[in-house]
Amino acid sequence: MLIYHDIVCGEPCEKQICIVCLPDESKVDIVDFIMQRTLAEIDLTSDDSSERVIRLECGHIFTVETLDGHCNMSEYYEVDLMGVFKDTKAPPVDFQTPPACPTCRGPISALRYGRVTKRANLDILEQNVASTMSSALEQVSPAIEEFSAKLEDAKREAKAIPLQNQQRRQTTSTSFLNAVEPDSARSLSHFLLK
């Protein structure tokens, strides 16, 4: 006979566990950190989200309310007085660490906390990219400084080169034009005549 026990909708059933069928020694664990209730004290027939439980990958079981508070879900979702998510919020801008089991610090990978987990993973990736870029910049900084110094030297040398005066330019232009025999089929460009 198949017995259905209420779990959070959306969680894979194969990852959850039948609370009723658990041995009594497993039911003494505190699963509600807010009210300090054990698993045996949870009303499995209630529709209240504070009575629903989630089993994490590490095997520890907690109420949804406890994990929602632990994962700061109110920073990611608009929540009404009954604890129902109404809308999403912009995620926090400061660095987020991946959510971890309150008992053993194992990762929380439940679908319900996917947005929290993804934000934390994105923060870690951004930190890794920033670290890599900073390291690469440190390596090329000496070459950039050397190039900048050479560029400044080249600018100073270019400024020291004397400019041709107007008369010398005209003499050069005239001698160039005399040296080139213009083809009657094509004319010299305006640029060459200057």
C-alpha positions as CSV (number, residue, x, y, z in Angstrom):
1,M,0.0,0.0,0.0
2,L,1.4,3.4,-1.0
3,I,1.1,6.1,1.7
4,Y,1.5,9.7,0.7
5,H,3.0,12.0,3.3
6,D,3.0,15.7,2.7
7,I,6.3,17.3,1.6
8,V,7.1,20.6,0.0
9,C,5.8,20.6,-3.6
10,G,8.5,20.6,-6.1
11,E,11.0,18.6,-4.2
12,P,12.0,15.3,-5.8
13,C,10.3,12.5,-4.0
14,E,13.3,10.1,-4.2
15,K,15.3,12.6,-2.1
16,Q,12.6,12.9,0.6
17,I,11.9,10.4,3.3
18,C,8.7,9.0,4.9
19,I,8.6,10.7,8.3
20,V,6.0,8.3,9.6
21,C,8.2,5.3,8.8
22,L,11.4,6.7,10.4
23,P,12.7,4.9,13.5
24,D,11.9,6.6,16.8
25,E,15.5,7.5,17.5
26,S,15.5,9.7,14.3
27,K,12.4,11.5,15.5
28,V,14.1,13.1,18.5
29,D,16.2,15.5,16.3
30,I,15.2,19.1,16.5
31,V,13.8,20.1,13.1
32,D,12.3,23.4,13.9
33,F,14.9,25.8,15.3
34,I,12.3,28.6,15.9
35,M,10.0,26.6,18.2
36,Q,12.6,24.0,19.2
37,R,10.3,21.2,18.1
38,T,11.5,17.7,17.3
39,L,10.4,15.7,14.3
40,A,8.0,13.7,16.5
41,E,6.2,16.9,17.4
42,I,5.5,18.0,13.8
43,D,1.9,17.7,12.6
44,L,2.3,15.9,9.2
45,T,-1.4,16.4,8.4
46,S,-1.3,20.2,8.6
47,D,-1.3,22.4,5.5
48,D,0.8,25.0,7.3
49,S,4.2,25.5,5.7
50,S,5.7,25.7,9.2
51,E,4.8,22.0,9.6
52,R,6.3,20.8,6.3
53,V,9.7,19.3,6.2
54,I,12.6,18.9,3.8
55,R,15.3,16.3,3.9
56,L,18.6,17.6,2.7
57,E,21.2,15.7,0.7
58,C,23.2,15.2,3.9
59,G,20.2,13.4,5.5
60,H,19.2,16.0,8.0
61,I,15.6,17.0,8.2
62,F,14.2,20.5,8.9
63,T,11.0,22.4,8.7
64,V,10.5,24.6,5.7
65,E,10.2,27.6,8.0
66,T,13.6,26.8,9.6
67,L,15.4,26.5,6.3
68,D,13.6,29.5,4.8
69,G,14.9,31.6,7.7
70,H,18.4,30.0,7.6
71,C,18.6,30.7,3.8
72,N,17.2,34.3,4.2
73,M,14.4,33.6,1.7
74,S,12.8,36.9,2.7
75,E,15.7,38.7,1.0
76,Y,14.9,37.0,-2.3
77,Y,11.1,36.9,-2.2
78,E,8.2,39.0,-1.1
79,V,6.4,36.9,1.6
80,D,3.0,37.5,3.0
81,L,2.0,37.0,6.6
82,M,1.2,33.4,6.0
83,G,4.6,32.7,4.7
84,V,3.5,32.4,1.0
85,F,5.9,33.8,-1.6
86,K,4.1,36.5,-3.6
87,D,6.8,37.9,-5.8
88,T,10.6,37.9,-6.4
89,K,12.9,40.6,-5.1
90,A,16.2,41.8,-6.5
91,P,18.8,39.6,-4.8
92,P,21.1,41.2,-2.2
93,V,24.1,43.0,-3.6
94,D,26.7,42.0,-1.0
95,F,28.6,38.7,-1.3
96,Q,26.5,35.7,-0.5
97,T,27.9,32.4,0.7
98,P,26.2,29.1,-0.5
99,P,23.5,27.9,1.9
100,A,24.6,25.1,4.2
101,C,23.0,22.6,6.5
102,P,22.6,24.1,10.0
103,T,23.8,20.9,11.6
104,C,26.7,19.6,9.5
105,R,27.4,22.5,7.1
106,G,26.7,20.2,4.0
107,P,25.4,22.1,0.9
108,I,21.7,22.8,0.6
109,S,20.7,21.8,-2.9
110,A,17.0,21.6,-2.5
111,L,15.0,23.1,-5.4
112,R,13.2,25.5,-3.1
113,Y,16.6,27.2,-2.4
114,G,17.8,27.2,-6.0
115,R,17.7,31.0,-6.3
116,V,19.8,31.5,-3.1
117,T,22.3,28.8,-4.2
118,K,22.6,30.2,-7.7
119,R,23.2,33.7,-6.4
120,A,25.9,32.5,-4.1
121,N,27.6,30.4,-6.9
122,L,27.5,33.5,-9.1
123,D,29.2,35.5,-6.4
124,I,31.9,32.9,-6.1
125,L,32.4,32.9,-9.9
126,E,32.6,36.7,-9.9
127,Q,35.2,36.6,-7.2
128,N,37.2,34.0,-9.1
129,V,37.2,36.1,-12.3
130,A,38.2,39.2,-10.4
131,S,41.0,37.3,-8.7
132,T,42.2,35.9,-12.0
133,M,42.1,39.3,-13.7
134,S,43.9,40.9,-10.9
135,S,46.6,38.3,-11.1
136,A,46.9,38.8,-14.8
137,L,47.1,42.5,-14.4
138,E,49.9,42.2,-11.9
139,Q,51.9,40.1,-14.4
140,V,51.5,42.6,-17.3
141,S,51.9,45.8,-15.2
142,P,55.7,46.0,-15.5
143,A,55.5,45.6,-19.3
144,I,52.8,48.4,-19.5
145,E,55.0,50.7,-17.3
146,E,58.0,50.0,-19.6
147,F,55.9,50.7,-22.7
148,S,54.5,53.9,-21.2
149,A,58.1,55.1,-20.4
150,K,59.2,54.4,-24.0
151,L,56.2,56.2,-25.4
152,E,57.0,59.3,-23.3
153,D,60.6,59.2,-24.6
154,A,59.4,58.9,-28.2
155,K,57.0,61.9,-27.7
156,R,59.9,64.0,-26.3
157,E,62.1,62.9,-29.3
158,A,59.3,63.8,-31.7
159,K,58.9,67.2,-30.2
160,A,62.7,67.9,-30.6
161,I,62.6,67.2,-34.4
162,P,62.6,70.7,-36.2
163,L,59.6,71.5,-38.4
164,Q,60.2,72.3,-42.0
165,N,59.6,76.0,-42.7
166,Q,57.1,77.1,-45.3
167,Q,59.8,78.0,-47.9
168,R,61.5,74.7,-47.6
169,R,58.2,72.9,-48.1
170,Q,57.5,74.9,-51.2
171,T,60.9,74.1,-52.6
172,T,60.4,70.4,-52.0
173,S,57.0,70.5,-53.6
174,T,58.2,72.3,-56.6
175,S,61.2,70.0,-57.2
176,F,58.9,67.0,-56.8
177,L,56.4,68.4,-59.3
178,N,59.3,69.1,-61.8
179,A,60.6,65.6,-61.3
180,V,57.2,64.0,-62.1
181,E,56.0,64.4,-65.6
182,P,52.2,64.7,-65.3
183,D,50.3,62.4,-67.5
184,S,47.8,64.2,-69.6
185,A,45.2,61.5,-69.1
186,R,45.2,61.8,-65.3
187,S,45.7,64.8,-63.1
188,L,47.6,64.9,-59.8
189,S,45.6,64.7,-56.7
190,H,44.9,67.8,-54.6
191,F,47.0,66.2,-51.8
192,L,50.1,65.9,-54.0
193,L,49.8,69.5,-55.1
194,K,50.1,70.9,-51.6
